[in-house]
Amino acid sequence: MRAPIYIVAVALLAPLLLGQMCGMPLVPEAQAPGRLDVTPTLRAACADLGLTSDGEIRTVILGAEADRQAGLTFSEEIDDVVMGCPAFPDPAACAKCMSAIAGQVYGY
């Protein structure tokens, strides 16, 4: 009668010993986007400005990151962005896009 007990024990312990029941997913979960990633939110915020490619948006993200690393505060970055937006055909679209990018880069 011991054989069925060993079979049950092996059947229950084998997946655990092989790592399939240790709480780790077999497929890693998707990672949250980072501060410097182009996200769907930024794509939507920048669509009206005409920044339609991820490369264009990424260039602006890297510019904001350079400002952050140079010591500009979030408020200073927003002030700089707002001052430059009147030069665009749609200043409101510019402010929306640039504010979204600054917010993401600065973590707001």
Secondary structure as GFF3:
##gff-version 3
##sequence-region A 1 108
A	DSSP	alpha_helix	2	17	.	.	.	ID=ss1
A	DSSP	alpha_helix	40	47	.	.	.	ID=ss2
A	DSSP	alpha_helix	54	69	.	.	.	ID=ss3
A	DSSP	alpha_helix	74	84	.	.	.	ID=ss4
A	DSSP	three_ten_helix	85	87	.	.	.	ID=ss5
A	DSSP	alpha_helix	91	106	.	.	.	ID=ss6
###
